[in-house]
Amino acid sequence: MDAQRAQEIVDSSDMVAVTYNGENVYIEHVDRSSGNATIHPLDQPEDKQMVEINQLMEQ
């Protein structure tokens, strides 16, 4: 996924299916300058992590 699409998903009111390493995740924040995004598993909102945007996959 690219940074533009990741930001569109964050800004959308619709729930878009995104995975990271095969796990369904929610994108909380996109940092275009670093190419990273803050995500968490859908069922574990407290388990936040920073990952490279290009490792996220839209389903």
PyMOL commands that set and color helices and strands:
alter all, ss='L'
color gray80, all
select helices_A, chain A and resi 3-11+53-55
alter helices_A, ss='H'
color red, helices_A
select strands_A, chain A and resi 18-20+23-31+36-41+49-52+56-58
alter strands_A, ss='S'
color yellow, strands_A
deselect
rebuild
show_as cartoon
